[in-house]
Amino acid sequence: MKLDYDYYNHDHTIICDLDDTISVSITHDWQNAKPNEQLINKINRLYDEGWQIIILTARGQVSCQGDVEKADKKYRKKIETWLKRHHVKYHKLSFHKYLGSGYVDDKSLTPDEFVNLDVKEIKTGWSGARVEKRGDRIYKSHSDALNVAKWYEMSAPLINVPIVHNVIGHTLSLEYLKPSGHKFKIDEVNSAISKFSMYRTYKPFVLYIERIKKHCEVNNDFWNIIPLLVGKEEYFNQFSTFMHGDFSIENIIQTDKGMFLIDPIYEENQWSSYLLDISKMMHSYRKYNRMFEYEVFLNGWIKNGYGIDEWALRLLEVSWYIRLIKYVPDEYQKKEFIKITKELLENVRLALQN
Protein backbone atom coordinates (compact mmCIF):
# COMPACT_ATOMS: atom_id res chain seq x y z
CA MET A 1 0.00 0.00 0.00
CA LYS A 2 1.56 3.32 -1.09
CA LEU A 3 0.82 6.80 0.09
CA ASP A 4 -0.35 9.51 -2.29
CA TYR A 5 2.68 11.83 -2.27
CA ASP A 6 0.53 14.80 -3.33
CA TYR A 7 -1.16 14.28 0.00
CA TYR A 8 1.75 12.97 2.07
CA ASN A 9 4.25 15.55 3.35
CA HIS A 10 6.47 13.82 5.91
CA ASP A 11 7.99 17.14 7.03
CA HIS A 12 4.60 18.19 8.36
CA THR A 13 3.20 14.82 9.45
CA ILE A 14 2.64 13.38 12.90
CA ILE A 15 2.36 9.62 13.13
CA CYS A 16 0.62 8.54 16.30
CA ASP A 17 0.24 5.09 17.78
CA LEU A 18 -3.28 3.95 18.70
CA ASP A 19 -3.42 1.35 21.47
CA ASP A 20 -2.13 2.51 24.87
CA THR A 21 -1.46 5.93 23.31
CA ILE A 22 -4.69 7.43 21.94
CA SER A 23 -6.85 4.73 23.50
CA VAL A 24 -5.95 3.17 26.85
CA SER A 25 -7.01 -0.21 28.19
CA ILE A 26 -4.61 -2.43 30.10
CA THR A 27 -7.07 -5.33 29.73
CA HIS A 28 -7.29 -4.96 25.93
CA ASP A 29 -11.01 -4.17 26.03
CA TRP A 30 -10.44 -1.79 23.13
CA GLN A 31 -14.12 -1.24 22.37
CA ASN A 32 -14.48 0.38 25.79
CA ALA A 33 -10.97 1.84 26.02
CA LYS A 34 -10.56 5.22 27.68
CA PRO A 35 -9.56 8.12 25.44
CA ASN A 36 -6.31 9.94 26.21
CA GLU A 37 -8.04 13.30 26.07
CA GLN A 38 -4.94 15.49 26.40
CA LEU A 39 -3.28 13.71 23.51
CA ILE A 40 -6.45 13.82 21.39
CA ASN A 41 -6.80 17.55 22.02
CA LYS A 42 -3.20 18.05 20.86
CA ILE A 43 -3.75 15.95 17.72
CA ASN A 44 -6.94 17.83 16.89
CA ARG A 45 -5.23 21.22 17.32
CA LEU A 46 -2.39 20.22 14.98
CA TYR A 47 -4.93 18.84 12.49
CA ASP A 48 -6.70 22.19 12.47
CA GLU A 49 -3.37 23.96 11.95
CA GLY A 50 -2.69 21.97 8.79
CA TRP A 51 -0.61 19.09 10.05
CA GLN A 52 -1.27 15.68 8.53
CA ILE A 53 -2.23 13.09 11.13
CA ILE A 54 -1.66 9.39 10.51
CA ILE A 55 -2.82 6.96 13.13
CA LEU A 56 -0.69 3.86 13.23
CA THR A 57 -1.69 0.55 14.78
CA ALA A 58 -0.15 -2.88 15.18
CA ARG A 59 -3.52 -4.31 16.22
CA GLY A 60 -3.80 -7.81 14.82
CA GLN A 61 -0.08 -8.61 14.81
CA VAL A 62 -0.79 -11.36 17.34
CA SER A 63 -4.37 -12.39 16.56
CA CYS A 64 -3.80 -12.30 12.79
CA GLN A 65 -0.24 -13.68 12.91
CA GLY A 66 1.20 -10.55 11.31
CA ASP A 67 -1.13 -10.60 8.30
CA VAL A 68 -1.69 -6.85 7.81
CA GLU A 69 -4.52 -7.23 5.32
CA LYS A 70 -6.39 -9.62 7.60
CA ALA A 71 -5.86 -7.28 10.56
CA ASP A 72 -7.15 -4.34 8.51
CA LYS A 73 -10.30 -6.25 7.59
CA LYS A 74 -10.86 -7.46 11.15
CA TYR A 75 -10.27 -4.23 13.08
CA ARG A 76 -10.64 -1.18 10.82
CA LYS A 77 -14.38 -0.60 11.31
CA LYS A 78 -14.11 -1.10 15.08
CA ILE A 79 -11.24 1.37 15.33
CA GLU A 80 -12.92 3.94 13.10
CA THR A 81 -16.08 3.70 15.21
CA TRP A 82 -14.07 4.31 18.39
CA LEU A 83 -12.19 7.26 16.88
CA LYS A 84 -15.41 8.85 15.72
CA ARG A 85 -17.04 8.35 19.13
CA HIS A 86 -14.17 10.19 20.80
CA HIS A 87 -13.95 12.95 18.18
CA VAL A 88 -10.41 12.19 17.00
CA LYS A 89 -9.41 14.12 13.87
CA TYR A 90 -7.06 12.34 11.48
CA HIS A 91 -6.31 11.89 7.80
CA LYS A 92 -5.41 8.24 7.64
CA LEU A 93 -5.59 5.06 9.74
CA SER A 94 -2.84 2.64 8.82
CA PHE A 95 -1.81 -0.86 9.74
CA HIS A 96 1.61 -0.11 8.18
CA LYS A 97 4.48 2.10 9.31
CA TYR A 98 5.38 5.31 7.48
CA LEU A 99 8.14 7.90 7.61
CA GLY A 100 7.27 10.98 9.66
CA SER A 101 8.92 13.90 11.43
CA GLY A 102 7.79 12.56 14.79
CA TYR A 103 6.43 9.42 16.35
CA VAL A 104 4.10 9.48 19.34
CA ASP A 105 4.23 5.97 20.74
CA ASP A 106 4.14 4.45 24.21
CA LYS A 107 6.93 2.03 23.28
CA SER A 108 9.36 4.38 21.48
CA LEU A 109 13.04 4.88 22.39
CA THR A 110 15.52 7.38 20.97
CA PRO A 111 18.89 5.94 19.90
CA ASP A 112 20.57 7.47 23.00
CA GLU A 113 17.88 6.10 25.29
CA PHE A 114 18.35 2.66 23.76
CA VAL A 115 22.16 2.74 24.11
CA ASN A 116 21.92 3.81 27.76
CA LEU A 117 19.07 1.48 28.67
CA ASP A 118 20.05 -0.95 31.44
CA VAL A 119 18.54 -4.37 30.73
CA LYS A 120 18.82 -6.92 33.51
CA GLU A 121 17.20 -10.35 33.75
CA ILE A 122 15.59 -11.06 37.12
CA LYS A 123 15.62 -14.58 38.47
CA THR A 124 12.16 -15.86 39.33
CA GLY A 125 10.65 -18.91 41.00
CA TRP A 126 9.32 -22.05 39.36
CA SER A 127 6.71 -20.47 37.04
CA GLY A 128 8.94 -20.37 33.96
CA ALA A 129 8.16 -16.71 33.33
CA ARG A 130 10.87 -14.46 31.86
CA VAL A 131 11.30 -11.23 33.83
CA GLU A 132 13.53 -8.31 32.90
CA LYS A 133 14.17 -4.87 34.35
CA ARG A 134 14.56 -2.31 31.59
CA GLY A 135 15.22 1.11 33.00
CA ASP A 136 12.38 1.98 35.39
CA ARG A 137 10.07 -0.79 34.15
CA ILE A 138 9.64 -4.50 34.70
CA TYR A 139 8.73 -6.70 31.74
CA LYS A 140 7.25 -10.10 32.54
CA SER A 141 6.56 -12.56 29.73
CA HIS A 142 4.09 -15.33 30.46
CA SER A 143 0.94 -16.77 28.91
CA ASP A 144 -1.24 -15.33 31.70
CA ALA A 145 -0.17 -11.69 31.13
CA LEU A 146 -3.63 -10.38 30.23
CA ASN A 147 -5.31 -12.08 33.21
CA VAL A 148 -2.65 -10.64 35.50
CA ALA A 149 -3.33 -7.16 34.11
CA LYS A 150 -7.05 -7.63 34.85
CA TRP A 151 -6.23 -8.61 38.44
CA TYR A 152 -4.06 -5.53 38.94
CA GLU A 153 -6.86 -3.31 37.61
CA MET A 154 -9.42 -4.86 39.98
CA SER A 155 -7.09 -4.77 43.00
CA ALA A 156 -5.78 -1.21 42.62
CA PRO A 157 -8.66 0.36 44.63
CA LEU A 158 -8.03 -2.09 47.50
CA ILE A 159 -4.27 -2.47 47.95
CA ASN A 160 -0.91 -1.24 46.70
CA VAL A 161 -0.05 -2.76 43.32
CA PRO A 162 2.44 -1.65 40.64
CA ILE A 163 1.26 0.58 37.79
CA VAL A 164 0.53 -1.43 34.64
CA HIS A 165 1.81 0.38 31.55
CA ASN A 166 0.61 -2.05 28.89
CA VAL A 167 0.30 -5.66 27.72
CA ILE A 168 1.98 -6.53 24.43
CA GLY A 169 1.27 -10.09 23.33
CA HIS A 170 2.24 -12.17 26.37
CA THR A 171 4.44 -9.47 27.92
CA LEU A 172 3.28 -7.30 30.79
CA SER A 173 4.99 -3.95 31.38
CA LEU A 174 4.94 -2.69 34.99
CA GLU A 175 6.56 0.03 37.06
CA TYR A 176 9.69 -1.07 38.92
CA LEU A 177 9.22 -1.15 42.69
CA LYS A 178 12.36 -0.50 44.71
CA PRO A 179 12.51 -2.55 47.94
CA SER A 180 13.16 -0.49 51.08
CA GLY A 181 15.08 -3.29 52.78
CA HIS A 182 12.54 -3.52 55.61
CA LYS A 183 10.37 -6.53 56.38
CA PHE A 184 6.63 -6.36 55.82
CA LYS A 185 4.36 -6.67 58.85
CA ILE A 186 1.89 -9.49 59.43
CA ASP A 187 -0.86 -6.91 60.03
CA GLU A 188 -0.33 -5.55 56.49
CA VAL A 189 -0.65 -9.05 55.05
CA ASN A 190 -3.82 -9.66 57.07
CA SER A 191 -5.28 -6.33 55.94
CA ALA A 192 -4.78 -7.17 52.25
CA ILE A 193 -6.34 -10.63 52.60
CA SER A 194 -9.25 -9.20 54.61
CA LYS A 195 -10.02 -6.79 51.77
CA PHE A 196 -10.08 -9.68 49.29
CA SER A 197 -12.49 -11.54 51.57
CA MET A 198 -15.12 -8.80 51.15
CA TYR A 199 -15.70 -9.59 47.46
CA ARG A 200 -17.78 -12.75 47.07
CA THR A 201 -17.51 -15.07 44.09
CA TYR A 202 -19.66 -18.05 43.21
CA LYS A 203 -17.42 -20.66 41.62
CA PRO A 204 -17.96 -23.98 43.46
CA PHE A 205 -15.27 -25.73 45.51
CA VAL A 206 -15.69 -28.86 43.39
CA LEU A 207 -13.61 -27.06 40.73
CA TYR A 208 -10.70 -27.01 43.16
CA ILE A 209 -11.12 -30.71 43.90
CA GLU A 210 -10.87 -31.44 40.18
CA ARG A 211 -7.75 -29.29 40.00
CA ILE A 212 -6.07 -31.22 42.81
CA LYS A 213 -7.00 -34.51 41.12
CA LYS A 214 -5.02 -33.43 38.05
CA HIS A 215 -1.99 -32.81 40.24
CA CYS A 216 -2.45 -36.18 41.93
CA GLU A 217 -2.19 -37.76 38.49
CA VAL A 218 1.34 -36.36 38.32
CA ASN A 219 2.23 -37.97 41.66
CA ASN A 220 0.19 -40.98 42.80
CA ASP A 221 1.36 -40.65 46.43
CA PHE A 222 -1.27 -38.06 47.26
CA TRP A 223 -4.61 -39.43 46.11
CA ASN A 224 -5.61 -39.82 49.79
CA ILE A 225 -6.15 -36.04 49.97
CA ILE A 226 -9.21 -36.34 47.74
CA PRO A 227 -11.45 -38.09 50.33
CA LEU A 228 -10.49 -35.34 52.77
CA LEU A 229 -11.69 -32.68 50.32
CA VAL A 230 -14.82 -34.44 49.07
CA GLY A 231 -17.78 -33.73 51.29
CA LYS A 232 -16.36 -30.39 52.41
CA GLU A 233 -17.92 -28.47 49.51
CA GLU A 234 -20.58 -26.77 51.63
CA TYR A 235 -17.98 -25.55 54.14
CA PHE A 236 -15.54 -24.18 51.56
CA ASN A 237 -18.20 -22.66 49.31
CA GLN A 238 -19.08 -20.16 52.04
CA PHE A 239 -15.55 -18.77 51.72
CA SER A 240 -15.61 -18.24 47.95
CA THR A 241 -14.10 -14.79 47.39
CA PHE A 242 -11.63 -12.77 45.38
CA MET A 243 -7.96 -13.58 46.07
CA HIS A 244 -4.36 -12.99 45.04
CA GLY A 245 -3.87 -16.63 44.09
CA ASP A 246 -0.15 -16.85 44.89
CA PHE A 247 0.19 -14.98 48.17
CA SER A 248 3.77 -15.62 49.30
CA ILE A 249 6.86 -13.93 50.68
CA GLU A 250 8.32 -13.77 47.15
CA ASN A 251 5.32 -11.80 45.89
CA ILE A 252 5.41 -9.10 48.56
CA ILE A 253 7.62 -6.03 48.09
CA GLN A 254 8.07 -3.63 50.99
CA THR A 255 8.84 -0.16 49.65
CA ASP A 256 9.14 3.30 51.19
CA LYS A 257 5.50 3.75 50.11
CA GLY A 258 4.26 0.62 51.87
CA MET A 259 3.66 -3.03 51.07
CA PHE A 260 2.93 -3.94 47.42
CA LEU A 261 1.63 -7.23 46.01
CA ILE A 262 2.94 -8.57 42.70
CA ASP A 263 2.61 -11.68 40.48
CA PRO A 264 -0.97 -12.81 41.15
CA ILE A 265 -2.57 -15.88 39.60
CA TYR A 266 -6.00 -14.98 38.26
CA GLU A 267 -8.35 -17.36 36.47
CA GLU A 268 -12.02 -16.51 36.16
CA ASN A 269 -13.16 -20.14 35.96
CA GLN A 270 -11.42 -21.52 39.04
CA TRP A 271 -12.54 -21.72 42.67
CA SER A 272 -11.23 -18.63 44.39
CA SER A 273 -11.00 -17.96 48.13
CA TYR A 274 -9.08 -15.86 50.61
CA LEU A 275 -8.51 -19.14 52.45
CA LEU A 276 -6.18 -20.12 49.59
CA ASP A 277 -4.23 -16.90 50.16
CA ILE A 278 -3.94 -17.60 53.88
CA SER A 279 -2.83 -21.18 53.29
CA LYS A 280 -0.29 -20.17 50.60
CA MET A 281 1.22 -17.66 53.02
CA MET A 282 1.41 -20.44 55.61
CA HIS A 283 3.25 -22.56 53.04
CA SER A 284 5.61 -19.65 52.35
CA TYR A 285 6.43 -19.07 56.03
CA ARG A 286 7.11 -22.80 56.44
CA LYS A 287 9.24 -22.90 53.29
CA TYR A 288 11.60 -20.29 54.75
CA ASN A 289 11.46 -21.81 58.26
CA ARG A 290 9.83 -18.70 59.70
CA MET A 291 7.71 -20.76 62.06
CA PHE A 292 7.23 -18.07 64.71
CA GLU A 293 5.52 -15.90 62.10
CA TYR A 294 3.71 -19.00 60.79
CA GLU A 295 2.06 -19.64 64.17
CA VAL A 296 1.21 -15.98 64.81
CA PHE A 297 -0.28 -15.68 61.33
CA LEU A 298 -2.28 -18.94 61.55
CA ASN A 299 -3.63 -18.34 65.04
CA GLY A 300 -4.59 -14.79 64.15
CA TRP A 301 -6.93 -16.03 61.42
CA ILE A 302 -8.40 -18.82 63.54
CA LYS A 303 -9.22 -16.42 66.37
CA ASN A 304 -10.26 -13.31 64.46
CA GLY A 305 -13.96 -14.11 64.24
CA TYR A 306 -14.10 -15.16 60.57
CA GLY A 307 -15.28 -18.65 61.55
CA ILE A 308 -12.30 -20.38 59.95
CA ASP A 309 -11.39 -23.86 61.19
CA GLU A 310 -7.73 -24.74 61.62
CA TRP A 311 -8.11 -28.06 59.78
CA ALA A 312 -9.35 -26.22 56.68
CA LEU A 313 -6.27 -24.00 56.47
CA ARG A 314 -3.88 -26.88 57.10
CA LEU A 315 -5.64 -29.02 54.49
CA LEU A 316 -5.36 -26.23 51.91
CA GLU A 317 -1.71 -25.72 52.82
CA VAL A 318 -1.08 -29.39 51.96
CA SER A 319 -2.94 -28.89 48.68
CA TRP A 320 -0.46 -26.12 47.80
CA TYR A 321 2.42 -28.53 48.36
CA ILE A 322 0.77 -31.02 46.03
CA ARG A 323 0.16 -28.33 43.39
CA LEU A 324 3.80 -27.21 43.46
CA ILE A 325 5.54 -30.60 43.30
CA LYS A 326 5.68 -30.74 39.50
CA TYR A 327 7.43 -27.35 39.38
CA VAL A 328 10.32 -28.24 41.72
CA PRO A 329 13.36 -28.19 39.39
CA ASP A 330 15.91 -30.08 41.47
CA GLU A 331 15.42 -33.84 42.04
CA TYR A 332 16.94 -33.85 45.54
CA GLN A 333 14.81 -30.85 46.50
CA LYS A 334 11.76 -32.58 45.03
CA LYS A 335 12.32 -35.66 47.21
CA GLU A 336 12.47 -33.49 50.31
CA PHE A 337 9.39 -31.60 49.14
CA ILE A 338 7.45 -34.85 48.70
CA LYS A 339 8.58 -36.06 52.14
CA ILE A 340 7.29 -32.90 53.83
CA THR A 341 4.03 -33.12 51.89
CA LYS A 342 3.42 -36.70 53.03
CA GLU A 343 4.06 -35.78 56.66
CA LEU A 344 1.76 -32.77 56.57
CA LEU A 345 -0.99 -34.72 54.82
CA GLU A 346 -0.82 -37.50 57.40
CA ASN A 347 -1.00 -34.95 60.24
CA VAL A 348 -4.13 -33.40 58.72
CA ARG A 349 -5.72 -36.82 58.12
CA LEU A 350 -5.18 -37.84 61.77
CA ALA A 351 -6.49 -34.49 63.02
CA LEU A 352 -9.70 -34.89 60.99
CA GLN A 353 -10.21 -38.41 62.37
CA ASN A 354 -10.04 -37.22 65.99
C-alpha positions as CSV (number, residue, x, y, z in Angstrom):
1,M,0.0,0.0,0.0
2,K,1.6,3.3,-1.1
3,L,0.8,6.8,0.1
4,D,-0.4,9.5,-2.3
5,Y,2.7,11.8,-2.3
6,D,0.5,14.8,-3.3
7,Y,-1.2,14.3,0.0
8,Y,1.7,13.0,2.1
9,N,4.3,15.5,3.4
10,H,6.5,13.8,5.9
11,D,8.0,17.1,7.0
12,H,4.6,18.2,8.4
13,T,3.2,14.8,9.4
14,I,2.6,13.4,12.9
15,I,2.4,9.6,13.1
16,C,0.6,8.5,16.3
17,D,0.2,5.1,17.8
18,L,-3.3,4.0,18.7
19,D,-3.4,1.4,21.5
20,D,-2.1,2.5,24.9
21,T,-1.5,5.9,23.3
22,I,-4.7,7.4,21.9
23,S,-6.9,4.7,23.5
24,V,-6.0,3.2,26.8
25,S,-7.0,-0.2,28.2
26,I,-4.6,-2.4,30.1
27,T,-7.1,-5.3,29.7
28,H,-7.3,-5.0,25.9
29,D,-11.0,-4.2,26.0
30,W,-10.4,-1.8,23.1
31,Q,-14.1,-1.2,22.4
32,N,-14.5,0.4,25.8
33,A,-11.0,1.8,26.0
34,K,-10.6,5.2,27.7
35,P,-9.6,8.1,25.4
36,N,-6.3,9.9,26.2
37,E,-8.0,13.3,26.1
38,Q,-4.9,15.5,26.4
39,L,-3.3,13.7,23.5
40,I,-6.5,13.8,21.4
41,N,-6.8,17.5,22.0
42,K,-3.2,18.1,20.9
43,I,-3.7,16.0,17.7
44,N,-6.9,17.8,16.9
45,R,-5.2,21.2,17.3
46,L,-2.4,20.2,15.0
47,Y,-4.9,18.8,12.5
48,D,-6.7,22.2,12.5
49,E,-3.4,24.0,12.0
50,G,-2.7,22.0,8.8
51,W,-0.6,19.1,10.0
52,Q,-1.3,15.7,8.5
53,I,-2.2,13.1,11.1
54,I,-1.7,9.4,10.5
55,I,-2.8,7.0,13.1
56,L,-0.7,3.9,13.2
57,T,-1.7,0.5,14.8
58,A,-0.2,-2.9,15.2
59,R,-3.5,-4.3,16.2
60,G,-3.8,-7.8,14.8
61,Q,-0.1,-8.6,14.8
62,V,-0.8,-11.4,17.3
63,S,-4.4,-12.4,16.6
64,C,-3.8,-12.3,12.8
65,Q,-0.2,-13.7,12.9
66,G,1.2,-10.5,11.3
67,D,-1.1,-10.6,8.3
68,V,-1.7,-6.9,7.8
69,E,-4.5,-7.2,5.3
70,K,-6.4,-9.6,7.6
71,A,-5.9,-7.3,10.6
72,D,-7.1,-4.3,8.5
73,K,-10.3,-6.3,7.6
74,K,-10.9,-7.5,11.2
75,Y,-10.3,-4.2,13.1
76,R,-10.6,-1.2,10.8
77,K,-14.4,-0.6,11.3
78,K,-14.1,-1.1,15.1
79,I,-11.2,1.4,15.3
80,E,-12.9,3.9,13.1
81,T,-16.1,3.7,15.2
82,W,-14.1,4.3,18.4
83,L,-12.2,7.3,16.9
84,K,-15.4,8.8,15.7
85,R,-17.0,8.3,19.1
86,H,-14.2,10.2,20.8
87,H,-13.9,13.0,18.2
88,V,-10.4,12.2,17.0
89,K,-9.4,14.1,13.9
90,Y,-7.1,12.3,11.5
91,H,-6.3,11.9,7.8
92,K,-5.4,8.2,7.6
93,L,-5.6,5.1,9.7
94,S,-2.8,2.6,8.8
95,F,-1.8,-0.9,9.7
96,H,1.6,-0.1,8.2
97,K,4.5,2.1,9.3
98,Y,5.4,5.3,7.5
99,L,8.1,7.9,7.6
100,G,7.3,11.0,9.7
101,S,8.9,13.9,11.4
102,G,7.8,12.6,14.8
103,Y,6.4,9.4,16.4
104,V,4.1,9.5,19.3
105,D,4.2,6.0,20.7
106,D,4.1,4.5,24.2
107,K,6.9,2.0,23.3
108,S,9.4,4.4,21.5
109,L,13.0,4.9,22.4
110,T,15.5,7.4,21.0
111,P,18.9,5.9,19.9
112,D,20.6,7.5,23.0
113,E,17.9,6.1,25.3
114,F,18.3,2.7,23.8
115,V,22.2,2.7,24.1
116,N,21.9,3.8,27.8
117,L,19.1,1.5,28.7
118,D,20.1,-1.0,31.4
119,V,18.5,-4.4,30.7
120,K,18.8,-6.9,33.5
121,E,17.2,-10.4,33.8
122,I,15.6,-11.1,37.1
123,K,15.6,-14.6,38.5
124,T,12.2,-15.9,39.3
125,G,10.7,-18.9,41.0
126,W,9.3,-22.0,39.4
127,S,6.7,-20.5,37.0
128,G,8.9,-20.4,34.0
129,A,8.2,-16.7,33.3
130,R,10.9,-14.5,31.9
131,V,11.3,-11.2,33.8
132,E,13.5,-8.3,32.9
133,K,14.2,-4.9,34.4
134,R,14.6,-2.3,31.6
135,G,15.2,1.1,33.0
136,D,12.4,2.0,35.4
137,R,10.1,-0.8,34.2
138,I,9.6,-4.5,34.7
139,Y,8.7,-6.7,31.7
140,K,7.2,-10.1,32.5
141,S,6.6,-12.6,29.7
142,H,4.1,-15.3,30.5
143,S,0.9,-16.8,28.9
144,D,-1.2,-15.3,31.7
145,A,-0.2,-11.7,31.1
146,L,-3.6,-10.4,30.2
147,N,-5.3,-12.1,33.2
148,V,-2.7,-10.6,35.5
149,A,-3.3,-7.2,34.1
150,K,-7.0,-7.6,34.8
151,W,-6.2,-8.6,38.4
152,Y,-4.1,-5.5,38.9
153,E,-6.9,-3.3,37.6
154,M,-9.4,-4.9,40.0
155,S,-7.1,-4.8,43.0
156,A,-5.8,-1.2,42.6
157,P,-8.7,0.4,44.6
158,L,-8.0,-2.1,47.5
159,I,-4.3,-2.5,47.9
160,N,-0.9,-1.2,46.7
161,V,0.0,-2.8,43.3
162,P,2.4,-1.6,40.6
163,I,1.3,0.6,37.8
164,V,0.5,-1.4,34.6
165,H,1.8,0.4,31.6
166,N,0.6,-2.1,28.9
167,V,0.3,-5.7,27.7
168,I,2.0,-6.5,24.4
169,G,1.3,-10.1,23.3
170,H,2.2,-12.2,26.4
171,T,4.4,-9.5,27.9
172,L,3.3,-7.3,30.8
173,S,5.0,-3.9,31.4
174,L,4.9,-2.7,35.0
175,E,6.6,0.0,37.1
176,Y,9.7,-1.1,38.9
177,L,9.2,-1.2,42.7
178,K,12.4,-0.5,44.7
179,P,12.5,-2.5,47.9
180,S,13.2,-0.5,51.1
181,G,15.1,-3.3,52.8
182,H,12.5,-3.5,55.6
183,K,10.4,-6.5,56.4
184,F,6.6,-6.4,55.8
185,K,4.4,-6.7,58.8
186,I,1.9,-9.5,59.4
187,D,-0.9,-6.9,60.0
188,E,-0.3,-5.5,56.5
189,V,-0.6,-9.0,55.1
190,N,-3.8,-9.7,57.1
191,S,-5.3,-6.3,55.9
192,A,-4.8,-7.2,52.2
193,I,-6.3,-10.6,52.6
194,S,-9.3,-9.2,54.6
195,K,-10.0,-6.8,51.8
196,F,-10.1,-9.7,49.3
197,S,-12.5,-11.5,51.6
198,M,-15.1,-8.8,51.1
199,Y,-15.7,-9.6,47.5
200,R,-17.8,-12.7,47.1
201,T,-17.5,-15.1,44.1
202,Y,-19.7,-18.1,43.2
203,K,-17.4,-20.7,41.6
204,P,-18.0,-24.0,43.5
205,F,-15.3,-25.7,45.5
206,V,-15.7,-28.9,43.4
207,L,-13.6,-27.1,40.7
208,Y,-10.7,-27.0,43.2
209,I,-11.1,-30.7,43.9
210,E,-10.9,-31.4,40.2
211,R,-7.7,-29.3,40.0
212,I,-6.1,-31.2,42.8
213,K,-7.0,-34.5,41.1
214,K,-5.0,-33.4,38.1
215,H,-2.0,-32.8,40.2
216,C,-2.4,-36.2,41.9
217,E,-2.2,-37.8,38.5
218,V,1.3,-36.4,38.3
219,N,2.2,-38.0,41.7
220,N,0.2,-41.0,42.8
221,D,1.4,-40.7,46.4
222,F,-1.3,-38.1,47.3
223,W,-4.6,-39.4,46.1
224,N,-5.6,-39.8,49.8
225,I,-6.1,-36.0,50.0
226,I,-9.2,-36.3,47.7
227,P,-11.4,-38.1,50.3
228,L,-10.5,-35.3,52.8
229,L,-11.7,-32.7,50.3
230,V,-14.8,-34.4,49.1
231,G,-17.8,-33.7,51.3
232,K,-16.4,-30.4,52.4
233,E,-17.9,-28.5,49.5
234,E,-20.6,-26.8,51.6
235,Y,-18.0,-25.6,54.1
236,F,-15.5,-24.2,51.6
237,N,-18.2,-22.7,49.3
238,Q,-19.1,-20.2,52.0
239,F,-15.6,-18.8,51.7
240,S,-15.6,-18.2,47.9
241,T,-14.1,-14.8,47.4
242,F,-11.6,-12.8,45.4
243,M,-8.0,-13.6,46.1
244,H,-4.4,-13.0,45.0
245,G,-3.9,-16.6,44.1
246,D,-0.1,-16.9,44.9
247,F,0.2,-15.0,48.2
248,S,3.8,-15.6,49.3
249,I,6.9,-13.9,50.7
250,E,8.3,-13.8,47.1
251,N,5.3,-11.8,45.9
252,I,5.4,-9.1,48.6
253,I,7.6,-6.0,48.1
254,Q,8.1,-3.6,51.0
255,T,8.8,-0.2,49.7
256,D,9.1,3.3,51.2
257,K,5.5,3.8,50.1
258,G,4.3,0.6,51.9
259,M,3.7,-3.0,51.1
260,F,2.9,-3.9,47.4
261,L,1.6,-7.2,46.0
262,I,2.9,-8.6,42.7
263,D,2.6,-11.7,40.5
264,P,-1.0,-12.8,41.1
265,I,-2.6,-15.9,39.6
266,Y,-6.0,-15.0,38.3
267,E,-8.3,-17.4,36.5
268,E,-12.0,-16.5,36.2
269,N,-13.2,-20.1,36.0
270,Q,-11.4,-21.5,39.0
271,W,-12.5,-21.7,42.7
272,S,-11.2,-18.6,44.4
273,S,-11.0,-18.0,48.1
274,Y,-9.1,-15.9,50.6
275,L,-8.5,-19.1,52.4
276,L,-6.2,-20.1,49.6
277,D,-4.2,-16.9,50.2
278,I,-3.9,-17.6,53.9
279,S,-2.8,-21.2,53.3
280,K,-0.3,-20.2,50.6
281,M,1.2,-17.7,53.0
282,M,1.4,-20.4,55.6
283,H,3.2,-22.6,53.0
284,S,5.6,-19.6,52.4
285,Y,6.4,-19.1,56.0
286,R,7.1,-22.8,56.4
287,K,9.2,-22.9,53.3
288,Y,11.6,-20.3,54.8
289,N,11.5,-21.8,58.3
290,R,9.8,-18.7,59.7
291,M,7.7,-20.8,62.1
292,F,7.2,-18.1,64.7
293,E,5.5,-15.9,62.1
294,Y,3.7,-19.0,60.8
295,E,2.1,-19.6,64.2
296,V,1.2,-16.0,64.8
297,F,-0.3,-15.7,61.3
298,L,-2.3,-18.9,61.5
299,N,-3.6,-18.3,65.0
300,G,-4.6,-14.8,64.2
301,W,-6.9,-16.0,61.4
302,I,-8.4,-18.8,63.5
303,K,-9.2,-16.4,66.4
304,N,-10.3,-13.3,64.5
305,G,-14.0,-14.1,64.2
306,Y,-14.1,-15.2,60.6
307,G,-15.3,-18.6,61.5
308,I,-12.3,-20.4,59.9
309,D,-11.4,-23.9,61.2
310,E,-7.7,-24.7,61.6
311,W,-8.1,-28.1,59.8
312,A,-9.4,-26.2,56.7
313,L,-6.3,-24.0,56.5
314,R,-3.9,-26.9,57.1
315,L,-5.6,-29.0,54.5
316,L,-5.4,-26.2,51.9
317,E,-1.7,-25.7,52.8
318,V,-1.1,-29.4,52.0
319,S,-2.9,-28.9,48.7
320,W,-0.5,-26.1,47.8
321,Y,2.4,-28.5,48.4
322,I,0.8,-31.0,46.0
323,R,0.2,-28.3,43.4
324,L,3.8,-27.2,43.5
325,I,5.5,-30.6,43.3
326,K,5.7,-30.7,39.5
327,Y,7.4,-27.4,39.4
328,V,10.3,-28.2,41.7
329,P,13.4,-28.2,39.4
330,D,15.9,-30.1,41.5
331,E,15.4,-33.8,42.0
332,Y,16.9,-33.9,45.5
333,Q,14.8,-30.9,46.5
334,K,11.8,-32.6,45.0
335,K,12.3,-35.7,47.2
336,E,12.5,-33.5,50.3
337,F,9.4,-31.6,49.1
338,I,7.5,-34.8,48.7
339,K,8.6,-36.1,52.1
340,I,7.3,-32.9,53.8
341,T,4.0,-33.1,51.9
342,K,3.4,-36.7,53.0
343,E,4.1,-35.8,56.7
344,L,1.8,-32.8,56.6
345,L,-1.0,-34.7,54.8
346,E,-0.8,-37.5,57.4
347,N,-1.0,-35.0,60.2
348,V,-4.1,-33.4,58.7
349,R,-5.7,-36.8,58.1
350,L,-5.2,-37.8,61.8
351,A,-6.5,-34.5,63.0
352,L,-9.7,-34.9,61.0
353,Q,-10.2,-38.4,62.4
354,N,-10.0,-37.2,66.0
